[in-house]
Amino acid sequence: MTRAFSWMFCVFFFGVFSLSAGAGEALPAHGLWVWKNPPVVDAPQGAEKLRDFCRSQGINEVYVSFSPNGDASEEGRLAHLIALLHRSNIRVEALLSSENADEPGKHREKLLERVRAIVQFNRNHPADRFDGIHLDIEPQQRPENKGPGNLRFLPGLVDAYRAVRALAEPAHLTVNADIQNKLLKGSLAERRLLLSSLPRLTLMLYELSSPSDGETVEKKKEKLQAASQKFLDMAYAGLPDPNLAKMVIALRTPDYGELLPKMLNTLDESNRENQHYGGWARHSYNDYLKAGK
């Protein structure tokens, strides 16, 4: 009887654990950008205020700008921030930006050196480590890459994503990257190339509305719902591969002002049944701080 009871207990325990783990994996991302770190976090009670803001807004991951040039005290404060957020079950990704890392050579190598610095940071702080890397590579900002349908930079951008992934994944770091909707308007082959490069991408869905456009809240919600579903459908059209990237959708403060939390909730309500939808992200904590001054 003792053996039978023990066996039944194990079955129950592992069944409950599996259900809990599955439920955790199904949670959509609710992200937040934090630029100009360390000044933001080094302000009096800055780390605690960021944690409290995340708790109040249902944010479960934060993208913190990272520089490899900090001294030991700065590194210690960053580790403290990560530990503080982890205790509230908030993931932390190191945020790296570039306009030129799609180009092979010195620009891409500079990005990869920063990735190596993140890997080293995690070795130095195994208990308070980054969970992932968040890429903000914007070759579309250069004049030669502007214009509708101009995706000449896409192969180089994907090469940069893959190079970062090759360094990050052996070090148990996830990789996520910001993209503009222009990339989802490419051909089937171009979209397959993009969506197979990383496990997660974040679509910057900007300029649908503005606080002064005179539209009702319901109209703004309807517009956002239609646009988010349109771009999700556009991205994966003709691509049945289940291993393609999940899509997180990002909104920004200047487009919605105080309505931003409602709009983010609309994304979840509208797209939670879509297998490709990965959650939302909010740009940015810096805007929130500026509005509070």
Buried (B, 14 or more C-beta within 10 A) or exposed (E): EEEEEEEEEEEEEEEEEEEEEEEEEEEBBBBBBBBEBBEBBBEEEBBEBBBEBBBEBEBBBBBBBBEBEBEEEBBBBBBBBBBBBBEEEBBBBBBBBBBBBBBEEEBBEEBBEBBBBBBEBBEEBEEBBBBBBBBBBBBBEEEEBEEEEEBEBBEBBBBBBEBBBEBBEEBEBBBBBBBBBBBBBBEEEBBBBBBBBBBBBBBBBBEBBEBEEEBEEEEBBBBBBEBBBEBBEEBBEEBEEEEBBBBBBBBBBBBBBEBBBEBBBBBBEBBEEBEBBBBBBBBBBBBBBEEEE
